[in-house]
Each structure stands twice: as structure tokens, then as C-alpha cells.
């Protein structure tokens, strides 16, 4: 099978659990770090799928390397090469499909918050996800593109995940690992401006019950990644 292209946007927001999944199921991957000035592929035709990670920037910033990724996502949609987007990546996929990126109606959402699953599509993609806490860190959200199916919501964000055929966009960080959580919990300078808002937890809360929370999140990720991988191009 062709390799899967992974697009990273920031040093602390790598592929996380997706990398572990890919190694376990013997998927070849190639990591692109456009934020470091690395050249991106001219086309996605040589890749079985596109995995788009999160980042602190906004889709609305129109950064050149992010805009280049959008062109690759658009090509992948046209060629029916599956795309999966995490947080910023989910927003990029949504915009390519015709959705809009706006300020999150519930304000910033940072920390562990439970999902509300929209059945039966939610269960198809994520398994038993209703009420499971996953990690969030965002202040923007996507509107649903035409033809998309809403999969997940949360108390602070109405659009947490959607599918569009073989493509999956998520606002939350299902790629979270214990190592990533430890790193993000130390980013107090980035967290402080958001404190006091209903959907924002303090640093100590981010680390609370970490082992069980990460394992529960990993189970959802495993299910979602396996469903998504069924569409990979040979």
C-alpha cells in the first residue's frame, strides 16, 4: 500500500496515538512539517490517505503552508483519498468541503469534556463514545459542510465530529497520549488567558485521572482509525 501522509503544524502537536496505531497495523507513513519550511507534496496521488493534525494557528490566518495543505485536501476529496482531520485539521477539512470556521459559540474549550454521540453514525465511527471524556483545546469551530453527518457534540461545542463519506473531521484531540498530555499541561502561558471560562480547566485538572482518561480516549481513537483506514487507497 502507498504511505499515509501526516501533516504536522506545531512541535508539540505530532501524530500521537495515530503513529502508534499505524505502526501496530503496519501502515507506512510520511511526516510533513510545513511549519519548519519542509516542502509539501505537489500532489496527494502517491498517498493512501491524508492525516491532518492540530495546531495553535487559525485556519483564518491563511498561512502559506496551511493553504498548500488545503489544496492537497481538496485534491484528495476529488480523488476519493480518505482524509482525517484533528482539531485544526478537522477545521481545514470542513472548510475545503464548504463549511465555515467561526468563533466557537460556547467560547474556548480546554480540558477533558464528555462527548454526546449522535447515533447510529456516531457509534459506527467511534464505538461506545457517548459520555466518554476526550481532550479539547480550541476557541474556534466549524460549521457542518453540505452533505456531512454530525457524529459528536459536547456541552461547549455543538460540532465536535463529522463524517463526509470516507472522510472524518474532529474538533477534539483523539490522538492524545500520556506524553502529549504531560507536555500540554505545562503550557500555562497559553492556558492562562482562557481561565475562568466555563469550558476551560486549570492545569491541575488537565492532569487529573490522566491514565484512565487517556486509555478511554485511545479506545475511541482505535475504533475511529480502524474505520477510517478501511478507505485507504492501495
Phi and psi restraints in degrees (value plus and minus 20) as a CYANA .aco file:
   2 UNK   PHI     -82.8   -42.8
   2 UNK   PSI     137.1   177.1
   3 UNK   PHI     -92.1   -52.1
   3 UNK   PSI     142.7   182.7
   4 UNK   PHI    -117.4   -77.4
   4 UNK   PSI     110.5   150.5
   5 UNK   PHI    -107.6   -67.6
   5 UNK   PSI     111.2   151.2
   6 UNK   PHI    -136.0   -96.0
   6 UNK   PSI     108.3   148.3
   7 UNK   PHI    -129.5   -89.5
   7 UNK   PSI      95.8   135.8
   8 UNK   PHI    -125.1   -85.1
   8 UNK   PSI     123.9   163.9
   9 UNK   PHI    -138.3   -98.3
   9 UNK   PSI     -26.8    13.2
  10 UNK   PHI    -181.7  -141.7
  10 UNK   PSI     124.6   164.6
  11 UNK   PHI     -73.9   -33.9
  11 UNK   PSI     -60.5   -20.5
  12 UNK   PHI    -107.4   -67.4
  12 UNK   PSI     -15.2    24.8
  13 UNK   PHI    -143.9  -103.9
  13 UNK   PSI      43.7    83.7
  14 UNK   PHI    -103.0   -63.0
  14 UNK   PSI    -190.6  -150.6
  15 UNK   PHI     -90.0   -50.0
  15 UNK   PSI     -35.2     4.8
  16 UNK   PHI      31.8    71.8
  16 UNK   PSI    -145.9  -105.9
  17 UNK   PHI     -85.3   -45.3
  17 UNK   PSI     -45.8    -5.8
  18 UNK   PHI     -82.5   -42.5
  18 UNK   PSI     -58.0   -18.0
  19 UNK   PHI     -82.7   -42.7
  19 UNK   PSI     -60.0   -20.0
  20 UNK   PHI     -84.9   -44.9
  20 UNK   PSI     -63.3   -23.3
  21 UNK   PHI     -80.8   -40.8
  21 UNK   PSI     -67.3   -27.3
  22 UNK   PHI     -80.9   -40.9
  22 UNK   PSI     -61.5   -21.5
  23 UNK   PHI     -85.4   -45.4
  23 UNK   PSI     -60.1   -20.1
  24 UNK   PHI     -87.6   -47.6
  24 UNK   PSI     -55.3   -15.3
  25 UNK   PHI    -120.4   -80.4
  25 UNK   PSI      -9.2    30.8
  26 UNK   PHI      44.6    84.6
  26 UNK   PSI      21.6    61.6
  27 UNK   PHI    -110.1   -70.1
  27 UNK   PSI     110.8   150.8
  28 UNK   PHI     -97.4   -57.4
  28 UNK   PSI     119.9   159.9
  29 UNK   PHI    -151.8  -111.8
  29 UNK   PSI     136.7   176.7
  30 UNK   PHI    -155.0  -115.0
  30 UNK   PSI     104.0   144.0
  31 UNK   PHI    -114.5   -74.5
  31 UNK   PSI     109.8   149.8
  32 UNK   PHI    -135.6   -95.6
  32 UNK   PSI     111.4   151.4
  33 UNK   PHI    -141.7  -101.7
  33 UNK   PSI      58.3    98.3
  34 UNK   PHI     -81.8   -41.8
  34 UNK   PSI     -48.5    -8.5
  35 UNK   PHI     -85.5   -45.5
  35 UNK   PSI     -38.9     1.1
  36 UNK   PHI    -111.9   -71.9
  36 UNK   PSI     -17.6    22.4
  37 UNK   PHI      69.7   109.7
  37 UNK   PSI     -14.8    25.2
  38 UNK   PHI     -87.6   -47.6
  38 UNK   PSI     116.7   156.7
  39 UNK   PHI     -87.3   -47.3
  39 UNK   PSI     117.1   157.1
  40 UNK   PHI    -113.3   -73.3
  40 UNK   PSI     140.8   180.8
  41 UNK   PHI     -80.7   -40.7
  41 UNK   PSI     127.5   167.5
  42 UNK   PHI     -95.0   -55.0
  42 UNK   PSI     -44.9    -4.9
  43 UNK   PHI    -166.7  -126.7
  43 UNK   PSI     137.5   177.5
  44 UNK   PHI    -117.2   -77.2
  44 UNK   PSI     -13.4    26.6
  45 UNK   PHI     -81.7   -41.7
  45 UNK   PSI     -43.3    -3.3
  46 UNK   PHI    -111.2   -71.2
  46 UNK   PSI      -8.5    31.5
  47 UNK   PHI    -145.0  -105.0
  47 UNK   PSI     125.4   165.4
  48 UNK   PHI     -98.1   -58.1
  48 UNK   PSI     -44.1    -4.1
  49 UNK   PHI    -190.1  -150.1
  49 UNK   PSI     145.4   185.4
  50 UNK   PHI    -139.3   -99.3
  50 UNK   PSI     110.5   150.5
  51 UNK   PHI    -136.6   -96.6
  51 UNK   PSI      97.9   137.9
  52 UNK   PHI    -134.9   -94.9
  52 UNK   PSI     101.5   141.5
  53 UNK   PHI    -111.3   -71.3
  53 UNK   PSI    -195.7  -155.7
  54 UNK   PHI    -108.2   -68.2
  54 UNK   PSI    -194.1  -154.1
  55 UNK   PHI     156.0   196.0
  55 UNK   PSI     139.0   179.0
  56 UNK   PHI     -97.2   -57.2
  56 UNK   PSI     -33.3     6.7
  57 UNK   PHI     -98.4   -58.4
  57 UNK   PSI     148.4   188.4
  58 UNK   PHI    -123.6   -83.6
  58 UNK   PSI     127.5   167.5
  59 UNK   PHI     -76.4   -36.4
  59 UNK   PSI     -53.0   -13.0
  60 UNK   PHI     -94.2   -54.2
  60 UNK   PSI     -26.5    13.5
  61 UNK   PHI     -93.3   -53.3
  61 UNK   PSI     -41.5    -1.5
  62 UNK   PHI      36.3    76.3
  62 UNK   PSI      26.1    66.1
  63 UNK   PHI     -89.1   -49.1
  63 UNK   PSI     120.4   160.4
  64 UNK   PHI     -75.5   -35.5
  64 UNK   PSI     -64.0   -24.0
  65 UNK   PHI     -91.9   -51.9
  65 UNK   PSI     -49.6    -9.6
  66 UNK   PHI     -92.5   -52.5
  66 UNK   PSI     -59.0   -19.0
  67 UNK   PHI     -83.0   -43.0
  67 UNK   PSI     -56.5   -16.5
  68 UNK   PHI     -84.3   -44.3
  68 UNK   PSI     -58.3   -18.3
  69 UNK   PHI     -84.1   -44.1
  69 UNK   PSI     -59.4   -19.4
  70 UNK   PHI     -79.3   -39.3
  70 UNK   PSI     -59.2   -19.2
  71 UNK   PHI     -84.5   -44.5
  71 UNK   PSI     -57.6   -17.6
  72 UNK   PHI     -88.5   -48.5
  72 UNK   PSI     -59.3   -19.3
  73 UNK   PHI     -82.5   -42.5
  73 UNK   PSI     -62.9   -22.9
  74 UNK   PHI     -82.0   -42.0
  74 UNK   PSI     -60.0   -20.0
  75 UNK   PHI     -85.8   -45.8
  75 UNK   PSI     -61.0   -21.0
  76 UNK   PHI     -82.1   -42.1
  76 UNK   PSI     -62.0   -22.0
  77 UNK   PHI     -80.4   -40.4
  77 UNK   PSI     -64.1   -24.1
  78 UNK   PHI     -82.5   -42.5
  78 UNK   PSI     -58.7   -18.7
  79 UNK   PHI    -110.6   -70.6
  79 UNK   PSI     -18.3    21.7
  80 UNK   PHI      38.8    78.8
  80 UNK   PSI      23.3    63.3
  81 UNK   PHI    -117.5   -77.5
  81 UNK   PSI     101.4   141.4
  82 UNK   PHI     -85.4   -45.4
  82 UNK   PSI     119.2   159.2
  83 UNK   PHI    -139.4   -99.4
  83 UNK   PSI     118.3   158.3
  84 UNK   PHI    -148.5  -108.5
  84 UNK   PSI     107.7   147.7
  85 UNK   PHI    -138.1   -98.1
  85 UNK   PSI     114.7   154.7
  86 UNK   PHI    -130.9   -90.9
  86 UNK   PSI      98.8   138.8
  87 UNK   PHI      35.0    75.0
  87 UNK   PSI    -126.0   -86.0
  88 UNK   PHI     -73.0   -33.0
  88 UNK   PSI     -61.0   -21.0
  89 UNK   PHI     -81.9   -41.9
  89 UNK   PSI     -58.0   -18.0
  90 UNK   PHI     -85.8   -45.8
  90 UNK   PSI     -56.9   -16.9
  91 UNK   PHI     -87.0   -47.0
  91 UNK   PSI     -60.3   -20.3
  92 UNK   PHI     -81.8   -41.8
  92 UNK   PSI     -64.6   -24.6
  93 UNK   PHI     -82.1   -42.1
  93 UNK   PSI     -64.4   -24.4
  94 UNK   PHI     -80.1   -40.1
  94 UNK   PSI     -64.5   -24.5
  95 UNK   PHI     -85.7   -45.7
  95 UNK   PSI     -61.7   -21.7
  96 UNK   PHI     -78.8   -38.8
  96 UNK   PSI     -56.4   -16.4
  97 UNK   PHI    -102.7   -62.7
  97 UNK   PSI     -20.7    19.3
  98 UNK   PHI      89.4   129.4
  98 UNK   PSI     -19.5    20.5
  99 UNK   PHI     -98.6   -58.6
  99 UNK   PSI     153.5   193.5
 100 UNK   PHI    -138.0   -98.0
 100 UNK   PSI     130.5   170.5
 101 UNK   PHI    -125.6   -85.6
 101 UNK   PSI     101.9   141.9
 102 UNK   PHI    -151.7  -111.7
 102 UNK   PSI     148.6   188.6
 103 UNK   PHI     -79.9   -39.9
 103 UNK   PSI     118.8   158.8
 104 UNK   PHI     -82.5   -42.5
 104 UNK   PSI     107.2   147.2
 105 UNK   PHI     -79.7   -39.7
 105 UNK   PSI     -45.7    -5.7
 106 UNK   PHI    -113.8   -73.8
 106 UNK   PSI     -10.9    29.1
 107 UNK   PHI      59.1    99.1
 107 UNK   PSI    -191.6  -151.6
 108 UNK   PHI     -80.0   -40.0
 108 UNK   PSI     121.7   161.7
 109 UNK   PHI    -147.7  -107.7
 109 UNK   PSI      89.4   129.4
 110 UNK   PHI    -155.4  -115.4
 110 UNK   PSI     104.6   144.6
 111 UNK   PHI     102.1   142.1
 111 UNK   PSI    -185.3  -145.3
 112 UNK   PHI    -112.4   -72.4
 112 UNK   PSI      95.5   135.5
 113 UNK   PHI    -154.5  -114.5
 113 UNK   PSI     124.4   164.4
 114 UNK   PHI     -95.4   -55.4
 114 UNK   PSI     131.1   171.1
 115 UNK   PHI    -112.2   -72.2
 115 UNK   PSI     130.8   170.8
 116 UNK   PHI    -134.8   -94.8
 116 UNK   PSI      96.3   136.3
 117 UNK   PHI    -107.6   -67.6
 117 UNK   PSI     117.9   157.9
 118 UNK   PHI    -119.3   -79.3
 118 UNK   PSI      87.2   127.2
 119 UNK   PHI    -108.8   -68.8
 119 UNK   PSI     133.8   173.8
 120 UNK   PHI    -109.1   -69.1
 120 UNK   PSI     -26.6    13.4
 121 UNK   PHI     -82.9   -42.9
 121 UNK   PSI     -57.6   -17.6
 122 UNK   PHI     -80.5   -40.5
 122 UNK   PSI     -63.0   -23.0
 123 UNK   PHI     -87.9   -47.9
 123 UNK   PSI     -55.0   -15.0
 124 UNK   PHI     -79.0   -39.0
 124 UNK   PSI     -64.6   -24.6
 125 UNK   PHI    -104.4   -64.4
 125 UNK   PSI     -54.0   -14.0
 126 UNK   PHI    -141.1  -101.1
 126 UNK   PSI     -26.3    13.7
 127 UNK   PHI      55.7    95.7
 127 UNK   PSI    -166.0  -126.0
 128 UNK   PHI    -100.1   -60.1
 128 UNK   PSI      63.3   103.3
 129 UNK   PHI    -122.8   -82.8
 129 UNK   PSI     -36.8     3.2
 130 UNK   PHI     -80.9   -40.9
 130 UNK   PSI     102.5   142.5
 131 UNK   PHI      66.8   106.8
 131 UNK   PSI     -25.8    14.2
 132 UNK   PHI     -98.2   -58.2
 132 UNK   PSI     114.6   154.6
 133 UNK   PHI    -101.0   -61.0
 133 UNK   PSI     112.1   152.1
 134 UNK   PHI    -147.5  -107.5
 134 UNK   PSI     147.6   187.6
 135 UNK   PHI    -111.2   -71.2
 135 UNK   PSI     116.2   156.2
 136 UNK   PHI    -146.5  -106.5
 136 UNK   PSI     126.4   166.4
 137 UNK   PHI    -178.2  -138.2
 137 UNK   PSI      71.0   111.0
 138 UNK   PHI    -181.6  -141.6
 138 UNK   PSI     137.9   177.9
 139 UNK   PHI    -143.9  -103.9
 139 UNK   PSI     -24.0    16.0
 140 UNK   PHI    -140.7  -100.7
 140 UNK   PSI     147.9   187.9
 141 UNK   PHI    -170.7  -130.7
 141 UNK   PSI     143.3   183.3
 142 UNK   PHI    -122.8   -82.8
 142 UNK   PSI     129.4   169.4
 143 UNK   PHI    -104.2   -64.2
 143 UNK   PSI     140.9   180.9
 144 UNK   PHI     -97.9   -57.9
 144 UNK   PSI     106.2   146.2
 145 UNK   PHI     -86.1   -46.1
 145 UNK   PSI     136.9   176.9
 146 UNK   PHI     -79.6   -39.6
 146 UNK   PSI     112.3   152.3
 147 UNK   PHI      67.4   107.4
 147 UNK   PSI     -23.4    16.6
 148 UNK   PHI    -103.9   -63.9
 148 UNK   PSI     134.8   174.8
 149 UNK   PHI    -134.5   -94.5
 149 UNK   PSI     103.2   143.2
 150 UNK   PHI     -91.0   -51.0
 150 UNK   PSI     109.0   149.0
 151 UNK   PHI    -128.0   -88.0
 151 UNK   PSI     -59.7   -19.7
 152 UNK   PHI    -161.7  -121.7
 152 UNK   PSI     127.6   167.6
 153 UNK   PHI    -153.7  -113.7
 153 UNK   PSI     152.8   192.8
 154 UNK   PHI    -163.7  -123.7
 154 UNK   PSI     152.0   192.0
 155 UNK   PHI     -82.5   -42.5
 155 UNK   PSI     -47.7    -7.7
 156 UNK   PHI    -126.5   -86.5
 156 UNK   PSI     -21.5    18.5
 157 UNK   PHI    -174.6  -134.6
 157 UNK   PSI      96.2   136.2
 158 UNK   PHI     -91.4   -51.4
 158 UNK   PSI     -48.0    -8.0
 159 UNK   PHI    -137.2   -97.2
 159 UNK   PSI      74.1   114.1
 160 UNK   PHI    -117.4   -77.4
 160 UNK   PSI     -50.0   -10.0
 161 UNK   PHI    -178.2  -138.2
 161 UNK   PSI     125.5   165.5
 162 UNK   PHI    -162.7  -122.7
 162 UNK   PSI     134.8   174.8
 163 UNK   PHI    -136.1   -96.1
 163 UNK   PSI     131.5   171.5
 164 UNK   PHI    -161.2  -121.2
 164 UNK   PSI      67.2   107.2
 165 UNK   PHI      45.3    85.3
 165 UNK   PSI    -140.7  -100.7
 166 UNK   PHI    -106.0   -66.0
 166 UNK   PSI     -20.4    19.6
 167 UNK   PHI    -119.8   -79.8
 167 UNK   PSI     126.6   166.6
 168 UNK   PHI    -152.2  -112.2
 168 UNK   PSI     105.1   145.1
 169 UNK   PHI    -138.4   -98.4
 169 UNK   PSI     114.7   154.7
 170 UNK   PHI    -150.4  -110.4
 170 UNK   PSI     124.6   164.6
 171 UNK   PHI    -109.3   -69.3
 171 UNK   PSI     -46.8    -6.8
 172 UNK   PHI    -110.9   -70.9
 172 UNK   PSI     150.8   190.8
 173 UNK   PHI    -123.0   -83.0
 173 UNK   PSI      60.3   100.3
 174 UNK   PHI     -94.7   -54.7
 174 UNK   PSI     -29.9    10.1
 175 UNK   PHI    -102.6   -62.6
 175 UNK   PSI     -17.4    22.6
 176 UNK   PHI     -78.8   -38.8
 176 UNK   PSI     116.6   156.6
 177 UNK   PHI    -146.1  -106.1
 177 UNK   PSI     148.7   188.7
 178 UNK   PHI     -80.9   -40.9
 178 UNK   PSI     -59.1   -19.1
 179 UNK   PHI     -84.9   -44.9
 179 UNK   PSI     -64.1   -24.1
 180 UNK   PHI     -83.6   -43.6
 180 UNK   PSI     -61.8   -21.8
 181 UNK   PHI     -82.3   -42.3
 181 UNK   PSI     -61.2   -21.2
 182 UNK   PHI     -80.8   -40.8
 182 UNK   PSI     -62.6   -22.6
 183 UNK   PHI     -86.2   -46.2
 183 UNK   PSI     -66.9   -26.9
 184 UNK   PHI     -88.0   -48.0
 184 UNK   PSI     -52.0   -12.0
 185 UNK   PHI     -86.9   -46.9
 185 UNK   PSI     -38.3     1.7
 186 UNK   PHI    -111.4   -71.4
 186 UNK   PSI     -21.6    18.4
 187 UNK   PHI    -106.5   -66.5
 187 UNK   PSI      39.5    79.5
 188 UNK   PHI     -88.5   -48.5
 188 UNK   PSI     -49.4    -9.4
 189 UNK   PHI     -83.1   -43.1
 189 UNK   PSI     -57.2   -17.2
 190 UNK   PHI     -97.1   -57.1
 190 UNK   PSI     -48.7    -8.7
 191 UNK   PHI     -99.5   -59.5
 191 UNK   PSI     -58.4   -18.4
 192 UNK   PHI     -72.4   -32.4
 192 UNK   PSI     -64.5   -24.5
 193 UNK   PHI     -81.7   -41.7
 193 UNK   PSI     -38.2     1.8
 194 UNK   PHI    -117.6   -77.6
 194 UNK   PSI     -30.6     9.4
 195 UNK   PHI     -82.5   -42.5
 195 UNK   PSI     126.7   166.7
 196 UNK   PHI      76.8   116.8
 196 UNK   PSI     -29.5    10.5
 197 UNK   PHI    -108.1   -68.1
 197 UNK   PSI     129.1   169.1
 198 UNK   PHI     -75.7   -35.7
 198 UNK   PSI     -55.1   -15.1
 199 UNK   PHI    -115.2   -75.2
 199 UNK   PSI      -7.0    33.0
 200 UNK   PHI    -135.4   -95.4
 200 UNK   PSI     107.4   147.4
 201 UNK   PHI    -122.0   -82.0
 201 UNK   PSI     132.7   172.7
 202 UNK   PHI     -96.4   -56.4
 202 UNK   PSI     146.3   186.3
 203 UNK   PHI     -76.4   -36.4
 203 UNK   PSI     -61.4   -21.4
 204 UNK   PHI     -84.3   -44.3
 204 UNK   PSI     -55.5   -15.5
 205 UNK   PHI     -87.0   -47.0
 205 UNK   PSI     -53.9   -13.9
 206 UNK   PHI     -80.9   -40.9
 206 UNK   PSI     -53.5   -13.5
 207 UNK   PHI    -108.7   -68.7
 207 UNK   PSI     -31.1     8.9
 208 UNK   PHI     -85.2   -45.2
 208 UNK   PSI     113.4   153.4
 209 UNK   PHI      33.7    73.7
 209 UNK   PSI      16.0    56.0
 210 UNK   PHI     -80.7   -40.7
 210 UNK   PSI     -64.3   -24.3
 211 UNK   PHI     -80.4   -40.4
 211 UNK   PSI     -68.6   -28.6
 212 UNK   PHI     -87.0   -47.0
 212 UNK   PSI     -59.5   -19.5
 213 UNK   PHI     -84.5   -44.5
 213 UNK   PSI     -64.8   -24.8
 214 UNK   PHI     -84.2   -44.2
 214 UNK   PSI     -62.4   -22.4
 215 UNK   PHI     -82.1   -42.1
 215 UNK   PSI     -61.7   -21.7
 216 UNK   PHI     -84.3   -44.3
 216 UNK   PSI     -60.7   -20.7
 217 UNK   PHI     -84.5   -44.5
 217 UNK   PSI     -61.6   -21.6
 218 UNK   PHI     -80.2   -40.2
 218 UNK   PSI     -55.9   -15.9
 219 UNK   PHI     -84.5   -44.5
 219 UNK   PSI     -61.0   -21.0
 220 UNK   PHI     -85.7   -45.7
 220 UNK   PSI     -61.9   -21.9
 221 UNK   PHI     -81.5   -41.5
 221 UNK   PSI     -63.8   -23.8
 222 UNK   PHI     -77.2   -37.2
 222 UNK   PSI     -65.0   -25.0
 223 UNK   PHI     -85.0   -45.0
 223 UNK   PSI     -68.3   -28.3
 224 UNK   PHI     -84.0   -44.0
 224 UNK   PSI     -63.1   -23.1
 225 UNK   PHI     -85.2   -45.2
 225 UNK   PSI     -57.4   -17.4
 226 UNK   PHI     -87.4   -47.4
 226 UNK   PSI     -61.1   -21.1
 227 UNK   PHI     -83.4   -43.4
 227 UNK   PSI     -66.9   -26.9
 228 UNK   PHI     -81.4   -41.4
 228 UNK   PSI     -61.9   -21.9
 229 UNK   PHI     -84.9   -44.9
 229 UNK   PSI     -38.5     1.5
 230 UNK   PHI     -82.9   -42.9
 230 UNK   PSI     -42.7    -2.7
 231 UNK   PHI    -112.6   -72.6
 231 UNK   PSI     -19.8    20.2
 232 UNK   PHI     -80.7   -40.7
 232 UNK   PSI     122.5   162.5
 233 UNK   PHI    -100.0   -60.0
 233 UNK   PSI     118.0   158.0
